[in-house]
Amino acid sequence: MSANELNDRLSRISTLWTLIFEAHQEGPAEAVGLAQRRLIERYGGAVYGYLRGAVREEEAADDLFQEFALRFLRGDFRNANPERGRFRDFVKTAVFHLIIDHHKRRKQQPAHMGAGHEPAAAPGPDSPESEQMFLSAWRDELMNLTWLALERFERESGQPYHTMLRHRSDNPLLSSGELADQVGNRLGKQYSIDAVRQVLHRAREKFAQLLLNEVEQSIERVSRDRVEQELIDLGLLTYCRRALDLRFGR
């Protein structure tokens, strides 16, 4: 599944800890269903990315993603609580158990598949490999959501931040003049080299602000220390250091 297809499948919807409780409480079916759907949409990309890396089979990852959604809808996340740790850690452990169950089922299948088809054992939930794999999937999804937010900002504001920064990101070896020509042709507007550099600077600042917003979504009782530690854990502090200082003070 390509990044564009995944973005089409999993829309960017902000999610707070309150949604976790709303998704499992007694109440109107429509409200509970909406909360459940929003959570799946918010965290689904990270879950799917982790599953693809863990099982290394696209069809199996698709099946396990469906099972993850079903388990969530039947209430397996009912005990999620911000006092017990970060929500992403809870999700990682839940998805790990999905993979364990998957491997157990595979081992129970008839032996005609052959030894060469035996899946590798999944790493334990506390292993460095599992942790890095999940952090990578979570980080990638945060970046995807931030690009979508920047694209939406461009549509609403008319500022070409997404177009300019995305083109620079996809073509890092272009000179400023070449970037000005190519983006100018795409947008039907002329840009000087100075204008390109100014737009890129502002686009990077806006991207950092939007990325910080995404990181804050799954943190209970947001504070500078909590957000900074999450950024460090995810390897995103370099993107957001200035935005962090502006939002919380030095």
C-alpha positions in Angstrom: 0.0 0.0 0.0 1.5 3.4 -1.0 1.6 6.4 1.2 -1.1 8.1 -0.8 -3.4 5.1 -0.6 -2.8 4.8 3.2 -3.5 8.5 3.6 -6.8 8.1 1.6 -7.7 5.1 3.9 -6.8 6.8 7.2 -7.9 10.4 7.3 -6.3 12.8 9.7 -8.6 13.4 12.7 -7.2 14.7 15.9 -7.7 12.4 18.9 -7.4 13.1 22.6 -7.4 10.7 25.6 -11.1 11.5 26.2 -11.9 9.7 23.0 -10.6 6.5 24.4 -13.1 6.6 27.2 -15.9 7.8 25.0 -15.3 4.9 22.7 -16.0 2.3 25.4 -18.5 4.0 27.7 -22.2 3.3 27.9 -24.1 5.8 25.9 -25.8 6.6 22.5 -24.5 4.2 19.9 -23.9 6.9 17.4 -21.6 8.9 19.8 -19.7 5.8 20.9 -19.3 4.6 17.3 -18.0 8.0 16.2 -15.4 8.0 19.0 -14.3 4.5 18.1 -14.0 5.4 14.4 -11.9 8.5 15.2 -9.5 6.5 17.3 -9.0 3.9 14.5 -8.5 6.6 12.0 -5.9 8.4 14.2 -3.8 5.4 15.2 -4.5 3.1 12.3 -1.6 4.2 10.2 1.0 3.5 12.9 -0.6 0.1 13.6 -0.6 -0.9 10.0 2.9 0.2 9.4 4.1 -1.8 12.4 2.2 -4.9 11.3 3.7 -4.8 7.8 7.2 -4.6 9.3 6.6 -7.3 11.9 4.9 -10.0 9.7 6.5 -9.0 6.4 3.5 -10.1 4.4 1.0 -7.5 3.1 -2.0 -9.9 3.0 -1.3 -11.0 6.6 -0.8 -7.4 7.7 -4.2 -6.4 6.1 -5.9 -9.3 8.0 -4.3 -8.4 11.3 -5.2 -4.7 10.9 -8.8 -5.8 10.4 -8.5 -7.9 13.5 -7.0 -5.0 15.5 -10.0 -2.9 14.5 -12.5 -5.6 15.5 -10.8 -6.2 18.9 -10.9 -2.5 19.6 -14.6 -2.3 18.7 -15.4 -5.1 21.0 -13.8 -3.3 23.9 -10.2 -4.6 24.2 -8.9 -1.1 24.9 -11.4 -0.6 27.7 -8.7 -0.6 30.4 -6.5 2.0 28.6 -5.7 4.7 31.2 -3.3 7.6 31.1 -2.2 6.9 34.6 -0.9 3.5 33.4 1.4 4.9 30.8 1.4 6.3 27.3 -1.3 5.2 24.9 1.1 4.3 22.2 2.7 1.8 24.6 -0.7 0.2 25.3 -1.3 0.0 21.5 2.1 -1.5 20.9 1.5 -4.3 23.4 -2.0 -5.0 22.1 -0.7 -5.2 18.5 2.2 -7.5 19.7 -0.3 -9.9 21.1 -2.1 -9.9 17.7 1.2 -11.0 16.1 1.8 -13.7 18.6 -1.7 -15.1 18.0 -1.0 -14.9 14.2 2.2 -17.0 14.6 0.4 -19.5 16.8 -2.2 -20.0 14.1 0.4 -20.3 11.4 2.2 -23.1 13.4 -1.1 -25.0 13.7 -1.6 -25.1 9.9 -0.9 -28.2 8.0 2.8 -28.9 7.4 2.4 -28.9 3.6 3.5 -25.2 3.6 7.1 -26.4 4.1 9.8 -25.3 6.4 10.8 -22.5 4.1 7.5 -20.8 4.7 7.7 -20.9 8.5 7.3 -17.2 9.7 10.0 -15.8 11.9 9.1 -15.4 15.6 8.0 -11.9 16.5 10.3 -10.0 18.9 9.1 -9.6 22.5 7.1 -6.4 23.3 10.0 -5.1 25.4 12.8 -6.0 23.0 14.8 -3.2 21.4 13.8 -4.5 18.0 10.1 -4.3 18.7 10.4 -0.9 20.4 12.3 0.6 17.4 10.0 -1.0 14.9 6.9 0.5 16.6 8.5 3.9 17.2 9.4 4.0 13.5 5.8 3.3 12.5 4.4 5.8 15.0 6.9 8.5 13.9 6.2 7.9 10.2 2.5 8.2 10.8 3.0 11.5 12.7 4.9 12.8 9.8 2.3 11.7 7.3 -0.4 13.4 9.4 1.7 16.6 9.6 2.1 16.7 5.8 -1.7 16.3 5.4 -2.2 19.1 7.9 0.2 21.4 6.0 -1.5 20.6 2.8 -4.9 21.5 4.3 -3.3 24.7 5.7 -2.2 25.6 2.2 -5.7 25.1 0.8 -7.2 27.3 3.5 -4.6 30.0 3.6 -3.4 30.1 0.0 0.2 30.0 1.3 2.3 27.6 -0.9 4.0 26.0 2.2 3.1 22.4 1.4 3.9 22.6 -2.3 7.3 24.3 -1.7 8.4 22.2 1.2 7.2 18.9 -0.3 9.0 19.7 -3.5 12.2 20.5 -1.6 11.9 17.3 0.4 11.4 15.2 -2.7 14.2 16.9 -4.6 16.9 17.9 -2.0 19.6 18.4 -4.7 17.8 21.2 -6.5 19.3 24.6 -6.3 17.1 27.5 -5.1 16.8 28.7 -8.6 15.7 25.4 -10.0 13.2 25.0 -7.1 11.8 28.5 -7.9 11.4 27.6 -11.6 9.7 24.2 -11.0 7.4 25.3 -8.2 6.6 28.5 -10.1 5.6 26.5 -13.2 3.4 24.2 -11.1 1.7 27.1 -9.4 1.6 29.5 -12.3 3.6 32.1 -10.4 7.1 33.5 -10.5 9.4 33.2 -7.5 12.7 34.9 -6.9 15.4 32.9 -5.1 14.9 35.2 -2.0 11.2 34.5 -2.1 11.7 30.7 -2.3 14.0 30.8 0.7 11.6 32.9 2.7 8.7 30.6 1.9 10.7 27.5 2.8 11.7 29.1 6.1 8.1 29.8 7.0 7.0 26.4 5.7 9.4 24.6 8.0 8.3 26.7 10.9 4.6 25.9 10.2 5.5 22.2 9.7 7.2 22.1 13.1 4.1 23.7 14.8 1.8 21.2 13.1 4.1 18.3 14.1 4.1 19.5 17.7 0.3 19.5 17.6 0.2 15.9 16.4 2.7 14.8 19.1 0.5 16.4 21.8 -2.6 14.5 20.8 -1.8 11.3 22.7 -0.3 13.0 25.8 -2.3 13.4 28.9 -1.8 16.6 30.8 0.4 18.3 28.2 3.5 20.0 29.6 6.8 21.0 28.2 8.6 18.1 30.0 6.1 15.5 28.7 6.1 16.8 25.2 9.9 17.2 25.0 10.4 13.6 26.3 8.0 12.3 23.7 9.8 14.2 21.0 13.2 12.7 22.2 11.8 9.2 22.3 10.4 9.5 18.8 13.6 11.2 17.4 11.6 14.3 16.4 13.1 17.0 18.7 15.3 18.4 16.0 12.2 19.2 14.0 10.4 20.9 16.8 12.9 22.5 19.2 12.2 26.1 18.2 8.4 25.4 18.1 8.7 23.8 21.5 10.5 26.9 22.9 7.9 29.2 21.4 5.0 27.3 22.7 6.2 26.5 26.3 9.0 29.0 26.8 12.7 28.1 27.3 
